[in-house]
Amino acid sequence: MFMYLRMSTPAFQPSVPLLQPGQLLARGVARHLVSHGFACVEELVPTRGLRVDVMALGPKGEIWVIECKSSRADFTSDSKWQGYLEWADRFFWAVDSDFPTELLPDDTGLIIADAYGGEILRMGPEDKLAPARRKLMVQKFGVTAARRLHMLRDPDMWPQRD
């Protein structure tokens, strides 16, 4: 037997976490990419010591990495971004409309975003992954997404890691 809690019940107050600026950018990037047939996972770990803000798996199997930067200081303090290049077919920066885009390398992709959407202004150059690396990343993407979905349905079942 199931018990249902009506949404109009005053005692029911769902908690909504406050998102940081980079998380808001990631949300808008994911919304935009989903509209182009991509599936997105935030904060995916391709290898020990690296965590990409958004990894997107495209309709043709392409893998994009998007690094979200909310400020000049956030960008200048990032010393690991070049390590992300070997884990994707294309690399993009996602920033808001106030970000000084002249700081970003010209040979990378550029997405302008906010919490509700985004737009690709510059396509990142394509550097196709080797087949073995692609297989590994598609598996990591799928396992990460499936575990997170399962954690939502049964939070006590899984340890909190990816």
C-alpha positions as CSV (number, residue, x, y, z in Angstrom):
1,M,0.0,0.0,0.0
2,F,1.3,3.5,-0.9
3,M,0.7,6.7,0.9
4,Y,0.6,9.9,-1.0
5,L,1.4,13.3,0.3
6,R,-0.7,16.0,-1.4
7,M,1.3,18.9,-2.7
8,S,-1.1,21.4,-1.1
9,T,-0.4,20.0,2.4
10,P,1.2,22.9,4.3
11,A,3.6,20.6,6.1
12,F,5.1,19.6,2.7
13,Q,7.9,22.0,2.0
14,P,10.4,20.6,-0.6
15,S,13.9,21.8,0.0
16,V,15.5,23.3,-3.1
17,P,19.3,23.7,-2.8
18,L,20.8,27.1,-3.7
19,L,22.9,26.8,-6.8
20,Q,26.3,28.4,-7.1
21,P,27.0,30.6,-10.2
22,G,28.9,27.8,-12.0
23,Q,26.1,25.4,-11.3
24,L,23.6,27.8,-12.8
25,L,25.7,28.0,-15.9
26,A,25.9,24.2,-16.1
27,R,22.1,24.0,-15.8
28,G,21.7,26.5,-18.7
29,V,24.3,24.7,-20.8
30,A,22.6,21.4,-20.3
31,R,19.2,22.9,-21.2
32,H,20.6,24.2,-24.4
33,L,22.4,21.0,-25.4
34,V,19.4,18.9,-24.6
35,S,17.5,21.0,-27.2
36,H,20.1,19.7,-29.7
37,G,19.7,16.1,-28.9
38,F,22.5,15.8,-26.3
39,A,22.3,14.1,-22.9
40,C,24.3,15.8,-20.2
41,V,25.9,14.8,-16.9
42,E,27.3,17.4,-14.6
43,E,30.5,16.9,-12.5
44,L,31.7,13.7,-14.2
45,V,35.1,12.4,-13.3
46,P,36.9,11.1,-16.4
47,T,40.0,10.1,-14.4
48,R,41.4,10.6,-10.9
49,G,42.1,14.3,-10.2
50,L,39.8,15.7,-12.9
51,R,36.1,16.6,-12.7
52,V,34.4,18.2,-15.7
53,D,31.5,20.6,-15.1
54,V,29.4,19.2,-17.9
55,M,30.0,16.2,-20.2
56,A,27.6,15.9,-23.1
57,L,26.9,12.9,-25.2
58,G,25.6,13.8,-28.6
59,P,23.1,12.1,-30.9
60,K,26.0,10.7,-33.1
61,G,28.0,9.5,-30.1
62,E,30.1,12.7,-30.0
63,I,31.5,13.7,-26.5
64,W,31.8,17.3,-25.5
65,V,33.3,18.7,-22.3
66,I,32.1,22.1,-21.1
67,E,33.9,24.0,-18.4
68,C,31.8,26.6,-16.7
69,K,33.5,29.8,-15.4
70,S,31.6,32.3,-13.4
71,S,34.3,35.0,-13.1
72,R,37.7,36.1,-14.2
73,A,39.2,34.8,-10.9
74,D,37.4,31.4,-11.5
75,F,39.1,31.2,-14.9
76,T,42.6,32.4,-13.9
77,S,42.7,30.0,-11.0
78,D,41.9,26.9,-13.2
79,S,45.2,25.1,-13.9
80,K,43.7,21.8,-14.9
81,W,41.5,22.6,-17.9
82,Q,44.0,21.4,-20.5
83,G,43.8,18.0,-19.0
84,Y,40.2,17.8,-20.0
85,L,41.0,18.0,-23.7
86,E,42.1,14.4,-24.0
87,W,38.6,13.2,-22.7
88,A,36.4,14.8,-25.4
89,D,35.9,15.3,-29.1
90,R,35.3,19.0,-28.5
91,F,36.0,21.4,-25.5
92,F,34.0,24.5,-24.7
93,W,34.0,27.2,-22.1
94,A,30.6,28.3,-20.8
95,V,30.4,31.8,-19.3
96,D,27.7,34.5,-18.8
97,S,27.3,37.5,-20.9
98,D,29.3,39.7,-18.5
99,F,32.4,37.5,-18.7
100,P,35.5,39.0,-20.4
101,T,35.7,36.5,-23.2
102,E,39.0,37.9,-24.5
103,L,40.6,35.9,-21.7
104,L,39.5,32.6,-23.2
105,P,41.8,30.8,-25.7
106,D,40.7,31.3,-29.3
107,D,41.2,27.6,-30.1
108,T,38.4,26.5,-27.8
109,G,34.7,26.5,-28.0
110,L,32.5,29.2,-26.4
111,I,29.0,29.0,-25.0
112,I,27.3,32.1,-23.5
113,A,24.8,30.9,-20.9
114,D,22.7,31.7,-17.9
115,A,20.6,29.5,-15.7
116,Y,17.9,29.0,-18.3
117,G,19.7,28.4,-21.5
118,G,22.6,29.2,-23.7
119,E,24.0,29.7,-27.2
120,I,27.1,28.3,-28.9
121,L,29.0,31.3,-30.1
122,R,32.2,29.5,-31.2
123,M,32.4,25.8,-32.0
124,G,35.3,24.0,-30.4
125,P,37.7,22.4,-32.8
126,E,37.1,18.6,-33.2
127,D,39.8,16.2,-32.0
128,K,38.1,12.8,-32.2
129,L,38.7,10.4,-29.4
130,A,40.4,7.1,-30.0
131,P,37.9,4.3,-30.1
132,A,39.0,2.7,-26.8
133,R,38.9,6.1,-25.0
134,R,35.4,6.8,-26.5
135,K,34.1,3.4,-25.3
136,L,35.5,4.1,-21.8
137,M,33.9,7.6,-21.7
138,V,30.5,6.3,-22.9
139,Q,30.6,3.6,-20.2
140,K,31.5,6.2,-17.5
141,F,28.8,8.5,-18.8
142,G,26.1,5.7,-18.7
143,V,27.2,4.3,-15.3
144,T,27.4,7.8,-13.7
145,A,23.9,8.8,-15.1
146,A,22.3,5.4,-14.0
147,R,23.8,5.6,-10.5
148,R,22.6,9.1,-10.0
149,L,19.1,8.2,-11.1
150,H,19.1,5.2,-8.8
151,M,20.4,7.4,-5.9
152,L,17.3,9.6,-6.4
153,R,15.0,6.6,-6.2
154,D,16.8,4.8,-3.4
155,P,19.3,7.1,-1.7
156,D,20.3,4.5,1.0
157,M,21.3,1.9,-1.6
158,W,24.5,3.5,-3.0
159,P,27.6,5.1,-1.5
160,Q,27.8,8.8,-2.4
161,R,30.5,8.7,-5.1
162,D,30.9,8.4,-8.8
